[in-house]
Amino acid sequence: MYLSWAAYYEGSSDEKYFNVLIPRLIDNILLNDGVRPYDVALTPSVTFGIPVRDFDTAADQICARREEFHILIVHADSGGRNLQKNIAFRREALVEKAVEKCGFEPSTTAFLTPIKELEAWAIADFEAVLAAFGAKSDPEGILPTTPKEAEALLDPKATLRDFSRSFSKRKNSDAGIMVRIAQEQNIEVLRNAASFLEFEESLKLALEHVGCIK
């Protein structure tokens, strides 16, 4: 059975990283809990939010194309304190608008919210970051060594940038390195990050609703 998914992203760098990580996670879940073999789409059938993040526009697009995907993943970084307080509104308002406009089924939605920003997940797997850069070690001790440490950082984006600069004088493509990290990451390691586990549970509920897992 073919499983398609769509995504609402807040930015293009988010899109590149999550488009690698999400199908890997879905495959992992279905391999362990799927009711039958599945062929998971490697990329979203539809991407919403880029470049226009307006919820009304995105809800109209979701309604117009809802037959093209089985589940919808809605991304919102938790960011700083003010963003964290509004996270429920920012994640759920889009879905509520689609429900109002066309009776969209909200149970097919999974909410994706890394602590602060996606880099907290990117650097949660120490070995994956080293592999992505072709490094053997982190002699300056810049990187966190556990997912818990990564989620506790005040500025994970700056941490990844600092490591990149310490490792090589060459300018690394932010998008390119994020893709390489996502390809290298160990799903079991990421499950030790609380916000990743929260996303996985939300994703499992959506997959259960469409009958992919029990």
Summary of the structure (lengths in Angstrom):
residues: 214
radius of gyration: 17.4
end to end distance: 15.7
largest distance: 54.7
contacts: 672
relative contact order: 0.17
helix: 56%
strand: 10%
